[in-house]
Amino acid sequence: MQTVFIQGIDAACPVPGSSTDVYLFKGDQCVRYNFYTRKIVVGPVRIGENWPSLAGTLFAYSLDAACAVPVSSDAVYMFKRNRVYAHTL
């Protein structure tokens, strides 16, 4: 399957609560990828579709970085330019 991910990624972060899955971001697309099985679990899908609260925002078009929140089992920080969005899954 050809995807935008063939050209690399813009950001990645572990899926909170998972020991095997990561979110990968490229442009306005994201996937949930399982490193153990080496398969895409979800996606590719537009960021705004996977996280409806981001639809129409700066974050829906691309991310500069993302990370799981260390003290949380269900939150991800997403970064774009000088902005940060804390998303609860």
TORLOVEX-316382 format. One record per residue (C-alpha): x, y, z; residue in one letter. Coordinates in nm, 4 decimals. Layout:
! TORLOVEX-316382
SITE       xx       yy       zz rest
SITE        X        Y        Z    a
...
***
This chain:
! TORLOVEX-316382
SITE       xx       yy       zz rest
SITE   0.0000   0.0000   0.0000    m
SITE   0.1418   0.3366  -0.1031    q
SITE   0.1056   0.6119   0.1569    t
SITE   0.2650   0.9452   0.2372    v
SITE   0.4698   0.7548   0.4955    f
SITE   0.6945   0.6125   0.2232    i
SITE   0.8624   0.9570   0.2314    q
SITE   0.9266   0.9475   0.6073    g
SITE   0.7447   1.0863   0.9085    i
SITE   0.6999   1.4278   1.0678    d
SITE   0.6311   1.3099   1.4233    a
SITE   0.5838   0.9957   1.6309    a
SITE   0.4806   0.9087   1.9825    c
SITE   0.3980   0.5969   2.1830    p
SITE   0.0291   0.5188   2.2261    v
SITE  -0.0455   0.5735   2.5959    p
SITE  -0.1215   0.2447   2.7661    g
SITE   0.0296   0.0318   2.4868    s
SITE   0.3662  -0.1389   2.4989    s
SITE   0.3663  -0.2141   2.1240    t
SITE   0.1892   0.0676   1.9362    d
SITE   0.2963   0.4139   1.8218    v
SITE   0.1261   0.6966   1.6390    y
SITE   0.3084   0.8101   1.3245    l
SITE   0.2286   1.1431   1.1583    f
SITE   0.3070   1.2723   0.8093    k
SITE   0.1392   1.5826   0.6681    g
SITE  -0.2304   1.5605   0.7506    d
SITE  -0.2176   1.1802   0.7843    q
SITE  -0.1648   0.9511   1.0824    c
SITE  -0.1458   0.5807   1.1496    v
SITE  -0.1344   0.3635   1.4564    r
SITE   0.1494   0.1175   1.3992    y
SITE   0.2318  -0.1967   1.5963    n
SITE   0.6069  -0.2543   1.6185    f
SITE   0.5634  -0.6124   1.7386    y
SITE   0.3588  -0.7254   1.4358    t
SITE   0.5098  -0.4595   1.2046    r
SITE   0.1613  -0.3744   1.0777    k
SITE  -0.0585  -0.0690   1.0601    i
SITE  -0.3397  -0.1131   1.3113    v
SITE  -0.5423   0.1976   1.2138    v
SITE  -0.5108   0.4246   0.9141    g
SITE  -0.3825   0.5967   0.7259    p
SITE  -0.6468   0.8513   0.8191    v
SITE  -0.6535   1.2299   0.8339    r
SITE  -0.5492   1.3687   1.1724    i
SITE  -0.8769   1.5619   1.1991    g
SITE  -1.0759   1.2432   1.1382    e
SITE  -0.8875   1.0402   1.3984    n
SITE  -0.9018   1.3279   1.6507    w
SITE  -1.2199   1.5254   1.5682    p
SITE  -1.1319   1.7953   1.8245    s
SITE  -0.8359   1.8872   1.5990    l
SITE  -1.0423   1.9188   1.2787    a
SITE  -1.0019   2.2634   1.1276    g
SITE  -0.7138   2.3569   1.3561    t
SITE  -0.3479   2.4115   1.2756    l
SITE  -0.2770   2.0630   1.4182    f
SITE  -0.5011   1.8885   1.1629    a
SITE  -0.2656   1.9746   0.8742    y
SITE   0.0680   1.8582   1.0167    s
SITE   0.2601   1.8242   1.3411    l
SITE   0.6152   1.9167   1.4295    d
SITE   0.6351   1.6729   1.7216    a
SITE   0.4229   1.4611   1.9534    a
SITE   0.4826   1.2810   2.2805    c
SITE   0.2935   1.0803   2.5376    a
SITE   0.2406   1.2600   2.8681    v
SITE   0.4675   1.0784   3.1180    p
SITE   0.2304   1.0978   3.4170    v
SITE  -0.0799   1.0016   3.2190    s
SITE  -0.2035   0.6772   3.0686    s
SITE  -0.4323   0.8492   2.8193    d
SITE  -0.2839   1.1827   2.7069    a
SITE  -0.0668   1.2978   2.4179    v
SITE   0.0981   1.6375   2.3634    y
SITE   0.1027   1.7560   2.0017    m
SITE   0.3258   2.0420   1.8877    f
SITE   0.2997   2.2747   1.5895    k
SITE   0.5128   2.5886   1.5601    r
SITE   0.4905   2.7627   1.8977    n
SITE   0.1680   2.5893   2.0019    r
SITE   0.0961   2.2795   2.2047    v
SITE  -0.2250   2.0801   2.2294    y
SITE  -0.2871   1.8345   2.5120    a
SITE  -0.5170   1.5609   2.3840    h
SITE  -0.6847   1.3022   2.6041    t
SITE  -0.7624   0.9752   2.4272    l
***
